[in-house]
Amino acid sequence: MPSLRKRKETNETDTLPKVFNDNLSDIPSEIEDADDCFDNSGDNSTDSTNSEIIRPVRKHKVAVLSSDSDTDETTDNCWSEIDTPPRLQMFEGHAGVTTFPSQCDSVPSVTILFFGDELFEMLCKELSNYNDQTTMKHKTPSRTLKWSPVTQKDIKKFLGLIILMGQTRKDSLKDYWSTDPLICTPIFPQTMSRHRFEQIWTFWHFNDNAKMDSRSGRLFKIQPVLDYFLHKFRTIYKPKQQLSLDEGMIPWRRHLKFRTYNPVKITKYGLLVWMVCESDTGYICNMEIYTAEGRKLQETVLSVLGPYLGIWHHIYQDNYYNATSTAELLLQNKTRVCGTIRERRGLPPNLKMKTSRMKKGDIIFSRKGDILLLAWKDKRVVQMISTIHDTSVSTTGKKNRKTGENIVKPTCIKEYNAHMKGVDHADQFFSCCSILRKTMKWTKKVVLYLINCGLFNSFRVYNVLNPQAKMKYKQFLLSVVRDWITDDNNEGSPEPETNLSSPSPGGARRAPPKDLPKRLSVWYRAKFMQFGVRIDKGQLCYLFELQFLN
């Protein structure tokens, strides 16, 4: 018995690290290639704020990104201190708009490129289908008793009002339909009644639940909308040579399997989105939503950059994505890269030792073929990897306040600072005119984010087609709303156009008159007296309101 018990204990201790050795446990990892996404030691030499993408929280398990090992095996024999500038190939892509609208100077015509009739038809179909499924399963609530089929016109008005909500912020949804003269916004009741808006919002759905099975992905519920917008983003406009790869965040604080936590971001909880954007305009070329399916980081980088490999794009990305092995793999796919890099992502040992003895302004480097590893000391050591640049320096156009001398930086760092802000450009527009609304379903939040991306890309395409028109993003959104909530472009029998200049009752709920006509009062009292029921004046007003609205 003692030997058997001892054997069981040894087996349990042998299998314990194998079972529980993950990023969320307290057991230290004994594997050399373990993911050290949370290891921040020795990484104070980079100027990126994205040193840690995800961290676990105590209350709920949060998805942890699976990345490649931070330790790349390198030997000093492969690296030299002779700077041979790389021979850059010509860009083989054709930048610009590939699908032109009917009228290049018309905002509605440009918007139709990204928001076609097939999108609104799909939204109508899934919304009606979900309403039918819900009605069959559950008891019909009172607000759905008078359900009427949803048309493309209803969806356009619905989305137009959501965009307007981003322009006029109010605390409650009911405030947009308030009749109080101090806070009323007449365009909302003119366009759609609050009852109808709530109906559409309640049953707003994006895929058929009956088709979902065990093989469906975690993004099944929003996959049709995601595929639609990604196809539009990739085909309508082709970006220039310089691209930036970074992550965005869709805010979401409720429980979700692939919800992430990033302590260095303003939006700390949410769904992580990898985005490839044009460097100077911020046009969103491609994106991928992180679903915590255990894929390595290098595979994710190749997947997001997939549509733009093979034509010698220049990708600017921060130290989370960069490694010497990734740079070699991208070179094989005719793509060059530039960005900051961590010490344990492939820096040779001799370069690591020299960084500790650097003084301000010093530059040290190592090169292996077209891959350049460079360290520059300013206030702290900045480590760069580039397959585009050499070790030359250039002026930034700024002067030192104390000495008056021109500030000089390595060319790779200067161009990294200039081309790395593509995703930040898009985030700035999203934050100032956001259309995201509070909701209990993550699918609605993601689709609103995709619609926001579609509107921003439409704005960028409009600017490319009309370089002389200096239209602001807010004015562009108002033009889109004005087109969607009016009835000019609707099919079928024409209806009177909504008057946007003068307020009218429209779809607003009108209050009943204070005093009922005498004949109705006598008629109601006589009807109820047959059953021995007496009603007062307030009850009469309520009954008259019901009959008036119906």
SVG drawing of the C-alpha trace seen along z (x, -y; Angstrom):
<svg xmlns="http://www.w3.org/2000/svg" viewBox="-77 -78 108 80">
<polyline fill="none" stroke="black" stroke-width="0.4" points="0.0,0.0 2.7,-2.6 4.4,-1.9 1.1,-2.2 0.2,-5.4 3.7,-6.9 3.3,-5.8 0.0,-7.6 1.4,-10.8 4.3,-10.8 2.0,-10.3 -0.2,-13.2 2.8,-15.5 4.1,-14.5 0.7,-15.2 -0.1,-18.4 2.0,-20.8 0.9,-19.3 -2.8,-19.8 -2.8,-23.1 0.2,-24.8 -1.5,-27.7 -1.5,-31.5 -4.3,-31.7 -2.7,-29.4 -0.2,-30.2 2.0,-27.3 5.3,-28.6 5.9,-27.4 8.8,-25.0 8.5,-25.0 11.0,-27.1 8.7,-28.0 5.8,-29.0 3.9,-32.2 5.2,-35.1 2.5,-37.5 2.3,-38.6 6.1,-38.7 7.2,-42.3 10.7,-41.9 13.4,-43.2 11.0,-45.0 11.5,-48.5 13.5,-49.4 10.6,-49.8 8.5,-52.8 5.3,-50.9 2.3,-51.0 1.1,-47.7 3.6,-45.6 0.7,-43.5 -2.4,-42.8 -4.4,-40.7 -4.3,-40.0 -6.6,-37.8 -8.9,-39.3 -9.9,-37.7 -13.7,-37.6 -14.0,-36.0 -11.7,-34.2 -10.6,-36.5 -9.4,-35.2 -5.6,-35.0 -3.9,-35.6 -1.8,-32.8 1.5,-34.1 4.8,-32.7 7.7,-32.3 9.5,-35.4 12.8,-33.6 14.1,-33.2 17.3,-31.2 20.0,-33.4 23.7,-33.0 26.3,-35.7 27.7,-34.0 24.5,-35.1 24.8,-38.8 27.3,-41.3 28.0,-45.0 28.4,-45.9 25.5,-48.0 24.4,-47.1 21.2,-49.0 18.4,-46.7 17.4,-46.8 13.8,-47.8 11.5,-46.5 8.9,-48.5 5.4,-48.4 3.4,-46.0 -0.1,-47.2 -2.4,-49.8 -3.7,-52.1 -7.0,-53.9 -10.7,-53.4 -11.6,-50.3 -15.4,-50.6 -16.8,-54.0 -20.2,-55.4 -22.7,-56.8 -22.0,-60.3 -18.5,-60.9 -19.5,-64.2 -22.7,-62.7 -22.5,-61.4 -25.4,-59.0 -23.9,-57.5 -20.6,-56.9 -22.3,-55.4 -24.2,-52.9 -20.8,-51.3 -20.5,-50.1 -24.2,-50.0 -25.9,-48.3 -29.4,-47.0 -28.2,-43.5 -27.2,-44.5 -30.5,-46.0 -32.3,-43.1 -30.3,-40.7 -31.0,-42.7 -34.8,-42.7 -34.8,-39.0 -33.0,-38.0 -35.0,-40.5 -38.3,-39.1 -37.1,-35.5 -36.0,-36.1 -39.3,-37.7 -41.1,-34.6 -38.9,-32.3 -39.3,-34.2 -43.1,-34.4 -43.4,-30.7 -41.2,-29.9 -42.4,-32.5 -45.6,-34.2 -46.1,-37.2 -45.5,-40.4 -47.8,-43.4 -45.5,-45.5 -45.4,-42.8 -49.2,-42.4 -49.2,-44.9 -46.1,-43.7 -45.8,-44.7 -43.2,-43.5 -40.0,-45.4 -38.9,-47.0 -35.6,-48.4 -37.0,-51.8 -37.5,-51.0 -34.0,-49.7 -32.5,-52.8 -34.6,-55.1 -33.6,-52.9 -29.9,-53.2 -30.2,-56.9 -31.7,-57.6 -28.9,-55.6 -26.3,-57.7 -28.2,-60.8 -28.0,-59.5 -24.2,-59.7 -24.5,-63.4 -27.0,-64.3 -26.2,-62.5 -29.0,-61.9 -29.2,-59.9 -32.1,-57.7 -33.6,-56.4 -37.0,-57.8 -35.6,-61.3 -35.2,-61.3 -39.0,-61.0 -39.7,-63.4 -42.4,-66.1 -40.8,-68.3 -39.9,-71.5 -36.7,-71.8 -35.2,-68.5 -37.3,-67.5 -35.7,-66.6 -38.5,-66.7 -36.7,-64.7 -37.0,-61.5 -40.8,-61.4 -41.1,-62.7 -39.1,-59.8 -40.3,-56.9 -42.3,-56.3 -40.6,-55.1 -42.7,-52.0 -41.5,-51.0 -37.9,-51.8 -38.0,-49.6 -39.6,-46.8 -36.8,-46.8 -34.1,-47.1 -35.5,-44.1 -35.6,-41.7 -32.5,-43.0 -30.7,-39.8 -28.0,-38.9 -28.1,-35.1 -30.5,-32.2 -30.1,-30.4 -31.6,-27.2 -28.5,-26.8 -26.1,-26.9 -24.5,-23.6 -21.4,-22.4 -19.1,-23.2 -20.2,-26.8 -17.6,-29.4 -17.9,-31.8 -18.7,-34.6 -21.6,-32.7 -24.3,-35.2 -22.6,-38.1 -20.7,-36.3 -22.9,-37.4 -22.5,-41.1 -18.8,-40.6 -18.2,-38.9 -20.2,-41.5 -18.2,-44.5 -14.8,-42.7 -15.5,-42.0 -16.4,-45.7 -13.4,-47.0 -11.0,-44.8 -12.5,-45.4 -13.8,-49.0 -10.5,-50.6 -6.9,-49.4 -4.4,-51.0 -1.1,-52.6 2.2,-50.9 2.5,-51.9 0.1,-50.0 -0.1,-49.8 -1.1,-46.8 -2.5,-47.4 -5.4,-46.4 -8.7,-48.1 -11.2,-47.4 -15.0,-47.0 -16.2,-47.9 -17.9,-45.1 -17.9,-44.5 -20.3,-41.7 -19.3,-38.0 -18.2,-36.5 -15.8,-33.7 -13.5,-35.8 -13.8,-39.1 -10.3,-40.5 -8.7,-42.9 -6.0,-45.4 -4.9,-47.6 -3.0,-50.1 -5.9,-50.9 -8.6,-53.5 -11.3,-50.9 -9.9,-48.1 -12.6,-45.5 -13.9,-44.4 -13.5,-42.4 -10.1,-42.6 -9.9,-43.5 -6.8,-43.3 -6.9,-45.9 -4.8,-46.7 -5.2,-50.4 -3.7,-52.7 -1.0,-54.7 -1.8,-58.2 -5.7,-58.1 -6.6,-55.4 -8.8,-53.5 -9.6,-50.1 -8.4,-47.5 -8.9,-44.4 -9.8,-43.2 -10.1,-40.1 -11.9,-39.7 -10.0,-37.7 -12.1,-34.6 -9.6,-32.9 -9.3,-29.8 -5.6,-29.1 -4.0,-30.3 -0.4,-31.5 0.4,-35.2 2.4,-34.6 -0.5,-32.8 -2.8,-35.7 -0.4,-38.2 -0.2,-36.3 -4.0,-35.9 -4.8,-39.6 -2.2,-40.6 -3.2,-37.8 -5.0,-40.0 -2.0,-42.3 0.9,-39.9 3.0,-39.4 3.1,-43.0 5.8,-44.5 3.7,-46.4 5.5,-48.1 3.9,-47.1 4.5,-49.2 3.7,-47.4 4.7,-47.6 6.8,-45.3 3.9,-42.9 3.8,-41.6 7.5,-41.9 10.1,-39.1 13.1,-38.2 11.3,-35.0 8.2,-37.0 10.3,-39.4 11.9,-36.5 8.6,-34.9 7.1,-38.2 10.1,-38.7 9.4,-35.3 5.9,-36.6 7.2,-39.8 6.3,-42.1 8.6,-44.3 8.2,-45.3 9.3,-48.0 8.7,-48.6 9.9,-48.2 11.0,-44.8 11.4,-43.2 14.8,-42.0 13.7,-38.3 12.3,-38.3 15.5,-37.6 18.1,-40.2 21.6,-38.7 23.5,-38.5 26.3,-41.0 23.6,-43.6 22.0,-43.0 25.2,-43.5 26.1,-46.8 22.7,-48.4 23.5,-48.6 26.6,-50.8 25.0,-53.2 24.9,-57.0 22.4,-59.4 22.5,-59.7 24.5,-56.4 23.4,-54.0 24.4,-50.3 23.1,-47.8 23.4,-44.3 22.3,-43.1 21.5,-39.7 20.7,-40.1 17.8,-42.6 16.9,-42.4 18.3,-45.3 18.3,-45.3 19.0,-48.8 19.2,-50.3 19.2,-54.1 19.5,-55.8 17.4,-58.9 15.8,-59.2 15.8,-55.4 16.9,-52.7 14.7,-52.2 15.1,-48.9 13.9,-48.6 13.7,-45.9 13.4,-46.9 13.6,-45.2 13.1,-48.6 15.8,-51.0 19.5,-51.3 21.3,-52.9 21.1,-56.5 19.8,-59.4 17.7,-62.3 16.3,-65.5 12.7,-65.6 12.1,-69.2 12.1,-70.1 14.6,-71.9 15.8,-71.3 14.3,-73.9 17.5,-74.2 20.2,-74.1 18.4,-75.2 19.9,-72.3 17.9,-70.3 16.7,-67.0 18.1,-64.0 16.8,-60.5 17.4,-57.3 15.4,-57.2 13.6,-54.0 12.3,-55.5 11.3,-58.7 9.2,-56.8 7.8,-54.5 6.4,-57.4 5.0,-58.8 3.3,-55.6 2.2,-53.8 -0.8,-56.0 -3.2,-54.5 -5.4,-52.7 -5.2,-55.7 -6.7,-57.9 -9.7,-55.6 -10.2,-55.5 -10.2,-59.3 -13.2,-59.5 -14.9,-56.6 -14.6,-58.3 -15.9,-61.7 -18.9,-60.4 -19.6,-57.0 -22.8,-55.2 -22.4,-52.5 -25.4,-52.0 -25.9,-50.2 -27.2,-46.7 -27.4,-43.3 -26.3,-41.5 -22.7,-41.6 -23.8,-40.9 -25.5,-44.3 -22.4,-46.1 -20.1,-44.3 -22.5,-45.1 -22.7,-48.8 -18.9,-48.8 -18.8,-47.4 -21.3,-49.9 -19.1,-52.6 -16.2,-51.3 -18.2,-51.2 -19.2,-54.9 -15.6,-55.9 -14.4,-54.1 -17.1,-55.7 -15.9,-59.1 -12.3,-58.3 -13.4,-57.2 -15.4,-60.3 -12.3,-62.4 -10.3,-60.5 -12.9,-61.1 -13.3,-64.8 -10.0,-66.1 -11.1,-69.7 -14.3,-69.2 -13.3,-69.9 -16.2,-68.1 -15.9,-67.2 -16.8,-63.8 -19.8,-65.1 -21.2,-66.8 -20.7,-63.6 -22.7,-61.6 -25.5,-64.2 -25.7,-63.8 -26.0,-60.1 -28.7,-60.4 -30.6,-62.9 -30.6,-60.4 -31.7,-57.4 -34.5,-59.0 -36.2,-60.7 -38.3,-58.8 -36.7,-60.1 -34.8,-56.9 -37.4,-54.3 -39.0,-51.9 -42.7,-51.4 -45.4,-54.0 -44.0,-57.4 -44.8,-58.9 -44.7,-62.5 -41.1,-63.5 -40.3,-64.1 -39.9,-67.8 -36.6,-68.3 -37.0,-72.0 -40.3,-72.4 -41.5,-70.1 -44.7,-68.2 -46.5,-65.5 -45.5,-62.8 -45.0,-59.5 -45.1,-61.1 -47.7,-60.0 -50.2,-62.9 -51.8,-63.6 -55.6,-63.4 -57.6,-66.5 -58.2,-67.6 -62.0,-67.5 -63.8,-64.7 -66.7,-65.6 -70.0,-65.3 -71.4,-62.6 -68.4,-60.3 -68.5,-60.8 -72.2,-59.8 -71.6,-56.9 -68.7,-55.5 -70.7,-55.9 -73.7,-54.2 -71.6,-51.2 -70.0,-50.6 -73.2,-51.1 -74.7,-48.1 -72.1,-46.0 -72.6,-47.9 -69.2,-49.7 -68.7,-53.4 -65.8,-55.3 -64.5,-58.7 -63.2,-61.4 -59.6,-60.2 -60.5,-56.7 -62.6,-58.2 -59.6,-60.1 -57.5,-57.0 -60.1,-55.0 -60.4,-57.8 -56.6,-57.8 -56.5,-54.1 -59.2,-54.5 -57.6,-57.6 -54.2,-55.9 -55.6,-52.7"/>
</svg>
